[in-house]
Amino acid sequence: MSVTVTGALATGFLRVAPNNGQVPSSTFINFQAGVGITNTGTVTLASGQPEDLAVFNYSPAGAHVIIDVQGYWSPSGDNGYTPLASPCRVLDTRNVIFGAIPTSNLFGPFGVRYLRASGTGITNQGAAATCGVPAEATAVEVAVTVVTPTKSGYLRLAPNNGAEPTTTFINYQAGVGITNTGTVPLSLRKSSDLAAFNYGEPSGTIHLVVDVQGFHRPGEPTSYTPLSVPCRAADTRAGSAGPIAGGSSQVFQIGGAGLTGQGGASDCGIPESASAAEVSVTAVTPLGSGFARVAPNDGSNPTSAFINYRSGVGITNTGTVTLAASDVRDLMIRNFGGSGHFIVDVQGYFSVTSSQPSLELGEPTPI
């Protein structure tokens, strides 16, 4: 689901968790007074409760919250998940002749960019010709980055099925790059299976980057296990290594027991065999603006941003990240910008099994 904070009267953060009587310690979204912001991720639901989700507001004043549902996990589903070995860039409007995407307050061609995420032979998108997503994929996990927006606004991302979506995927401010990660259903129009709708102030434009993290399709052997409550796996404020300096990286353990020296729990209940995890990554009051890349600790050099941040402003992004199979320290955060602390909160994990819940997909539903 996509959680949007709007009309906040003060700066603060939200914690989103199952309504099971426990108060979570993990952050789902950071917000500033008067600034709309969206974060998308998988969240666990409580069983046996008419209200199965709890939202906790940690700020000195009120804020409105919008929840848009993208899909759900159930034991009877068969849309298993396959994480990519490394994130793959499928769209970069900075590199194509079409250029920046203008804003539009009406459904029409001028504020819409159609793109393709599945199959091979992808052209005119300024990035890879294929990300290895099969044509029969039903959804993709994507990190969507708005680059150099000239005005403030918001973006809606949905399957290209001829309908105009009513749910927000990402909010942005003029001159500020921002990333949001989430699962998006694909349409059957494989020539362009996704549509990005840009809404904002008149005469504004944005550049858009889309990095694929993985895909869903029927019959995949990898499925999802939610945690009963989100678990803090790492917090560099309390860890032995300290903040992550600009231009450097730290590696963390997500799977297995004995998570020592990371400033979080000693065990989040994630098996070492997990292939990917749903994590909320928070940049805490960095000393300068920049971005961070989150990827498996397998020696690769990722090129996709997972989180963008501004100097002195905390921000959270939630998404599915691939875990390295060959190292106890299975996750890497590489910081490009000001030195800062980072937090990693785990929502759930993916493993090779046929008995765990799988994703059921549908059209985004307005709330």
N, C-alpha and C positions, 0 to 999 in steps of 0.2 A: 504494500500500500504506500501511497504518497501522502505524507503528513505536511500540511502547510500551516505556518504561523502567520497571521495577519493582524494588523491593528494592535500590535503589542504596545503597551503603555510604558514598558521598561525593558531593559536588557535582561536576558535570563536564558534558561534552557528547559527542555522537556525530557522527561523519561517516559517511555512507552513500554508497557509490559502486560502480561496476562493478568486478569483480575482474579488473583488467587490469594489475596491477603498479604502478599509479600511486597515490600517497598524495594524497587530495583535500585542498584547503584550505578547503572550504566546510562549514559547520555544518548538520546536518539537525535536531538536537534538543538542547535544553539540559535538564538535570535537576538536582534537588536531592536530597540524602541523605534517604532514607525517603519520598519523595513520588513517586507514580506520575504519569506524564505521557505523552501520545500526540501524535504529529504525523503527518499524512497527506499524501502527495505522490507524484508520478510520479518514479521513479528509473530510470536507465539500467542495463541488464544487459550483462555482458560476453559476447561470442560465443566459442565454442570452448572454454569452461570448464565442467566439471561443476558447480562452485560459481560461479555467475555474479554474485554480489553480495558485497561486503565491508563489514563494519561495524567502525569504528575507535572504541574507547573512550578518551576523553581525560579521565581522572579518576584520583586516587591509589588507588582501590579498585574492586572489581568491581560489576557491575550485571547483572540479568537483562534480556533483550531479547525481546520478542514481535513477530512480523511477521504481519500479517493482510493477505491479498491481496484487492483490490477488483475488479481487472480487469487487462488487459494490452494492449500495443500490438503489432500485427503488420502486415506488408506486405499481408496478404490481407484485413484487416478493412475495413469500409466505414462505421464509425460516426465520421464526421468531427465536428469541434468548431466551434461558433459562439460566440464570446465576445459577451457583452452589451456595449453601448456604455458602460453604467454598472451597477454592482451593483444588484440589485433585492431589496427586503425582501419575502419571501413569508410569513413567520410571525413574530409577536411576541406571546408569551403574556401579556405585561403589558397588552395592549390588548383582550383577549377575555374573555368571561364565564366561560370554563372556568378561567382563572387559572393558577396555578402547577401544575407537574406533580409529584405526589408520587412518592416512591421505592417500589419493590417488589422483593423478592427472588424473586418468582415471576412466571411469565408470566401476565399477566392485565390487566384493563382499568384498574386504578388507577395503574399506573406506566407506561402507554403513551399516547402522543399520536399520532394519525394526522393526516397533513397532505397537502396537495396542492401540487405544484410546477409542474405542466404545465397547459396549457389556459387557458380564460378563466372568468370568473364565480366566482373563488375567494372564499368567504365564511367568516366566523367564524374568521379566522386573524390578525386584528389588523394586517393590512398590505395590500399591493397586491392588487387583484382579479385581476390577471394580471401575470406578469413577461415575457410574450412567449415562453415556452417552448412549442413546439407539442405537441399531444396525442400525436404519434407519437414524441416524444423518448424515447430509451432510457436516458439518464442525465443528471444535472446536476452541475455543479461548484458546491458550496455552501460558504459560510463559516458555521459553526455556533458560536454563542456561548451559553455558560451564564452566566446573570445571577443575582446574589444567591442562590447556593446556601446553604441554611441548615445543611446537613450535607455531609460529603465523600462522593464517589461517582464513578460513571462512567456514560456514556451510550453506547448502541448505536444506530446509525442504519442502516436497511436498507430495501430495497423492501418494500412492504406486500403480501406474498404468503401470509400466514397462518403463516409459520414464525418461530420465535424465533431471532434471530441469536446467534452465540456470539463475535463479534468486537467489540472496543472501538473507538469512534470518538473519544471524548474523555474524559479524566479531569479531575476538578475537586476543589478544596478548599473547605471551608466558608468563606463570605464572600469568595471570590476569583473574579472574573469571568475567563473564559478562552475563547479562540477557536481552533477548528481548521478547516482548509479542506481539502476533498478531493472527489473524484468519487464519486458514489453512484448505483448503478443504480436505475431506476424500475420499478415493477410495472405490470401492465396494468390494475390497478384505478384508473382515472383519477379516481374520486370521491375517493380518497385514495391516492396512489401511493408515499408514504413513511411509515415508522413509526419513532418515536423511543421507545426503551425506557430508562427511568431506573432505575438500580440504585444504591443507596447505603445509608447508615446509616438505621435506622428513624426514621420521623417527619420525614424531611427532605423539602424541596421545592426545585424550581428553576424559574426562568423561562428560556425558550428563545427565541432569535432565530435565524432562518435567512435568509441573504442569498444570492441566486443570482448566480453570476458568468458562467455560460454553460451550454450544453447540447450533448449529443451526439444525433445521429440518423443513420440510414442515408442515404448519398448526399450528405452535406455536403461541400463542396469544401475545407474547411480541415482539415488533418491535422498530425500531430505529428512533429517531428524531435528526437530526443534528442541531447544533447552526449555526447561520449566520456568526459568528466570534467566535473563541475560547475565553473562559472567564476564567480569573484567579480567582479561588475560595479561594485560600489560599497561603500565602507567609510568612513563619515564620520570615523572616527578618523584616517584618513590623507588625507582629502579636503581641499580648500581651503576649503570652507564651514563646517566644524566641526560640532558637534552640532546637532540639530534642537530648538529651544526649544519649550516648550509653547505651543500656539495658533498655531504657524507651520508652514511646509511647506518642503520642498526638492524639486527636480525632478532626475531622473536620466535618462541615456541608456542604453538597453538594446540597441536595434537599431543596426546600423551599426558603422563603425570609428572610431577616435579618441576613445575614452571618456576624456577628459582631466579632471583635477581632481576625480575621484570616489573616489580612493584604492584603485581596483581595477585589473583588467586594462585594457589599452588597446583590446582587441578580444576579444569573447566568441564571435565567429563568428555572431552573430544578424543576419540581413539586415534592412535598414531596412523592408522590406515586411512583416515579421512582424506578425501581428495580435494575438498574445498570447504570453506567456511563462510557463513554470513556474518560479517563484522561491521561494527560501527567504529570508524576511525575519527578521532577528534584531534584537531590542531589546537593547542592551548596557548593563547596569548603569545604568538610568535613575535620575535623581535624585528622582523621585516616581512614584507609581502613575498609571496612565492607560491609554490605548489609541491606536492609530494606524490611519489609513485609507490604503489603497493603491489607487490608481486611475489611469486614463490621464490624462496631462497635456493635457486638452482644454478647460479652463475650467469643467468641471462641478464640482458640489459634492457629493461622495459622502456617503451617510448610513450606510454599513455599515462595521463595524469589521473590520480584517484581523488585528490582533494586539492582545491585552490584555497588560499587564505590571504588575509590582509594583516598588516602589522597591528598587533595588539588586539585583534578580534578573534575570539574562539569560534570554530565552525566544525560541524560534524557531517560526514558522509557515510552512508551505509550501503554495502553491496557484497556480492559474492566474490571471493578471491580464491585463486588456486593455491594449494599448499604443496610445497616440495615433498617428494616421496623419499628422498635420499638423505635427509638431514633432520636431526632433532629440532634445530632451529629452522622451522619450515616456512617462515614468512619474513619478508624484507620490506622496510620502509626507507626509501631514499628521498632525502629532503633537498629541494632546489629553492632556496630562498633564505629568509632569516632563521637563525637558530631558534628552536622552540621545542616544547614538550609535546608528546603525542600519547594518546590513550587508545587502546584496542579493546572493545567490548564485543563478545561473541554472542550471536543470537541463536545459532544452530550450525549444523554441519551436514556435508554430503558424503556418502560412503557407498560402496558397491554392495548392494543388497536388494532383494526383491520384496522385502516385507515392511519397508518403511513408507510413509506417506509420499505421494507424488502430486505434482502440480496440475490443477484443473484451470484451464484458461477460459477467459471470456472477454467481452468488450469492457473497457474501463467504465465504471458505473459512477455517475455523479452523485454526490451526497448533498 
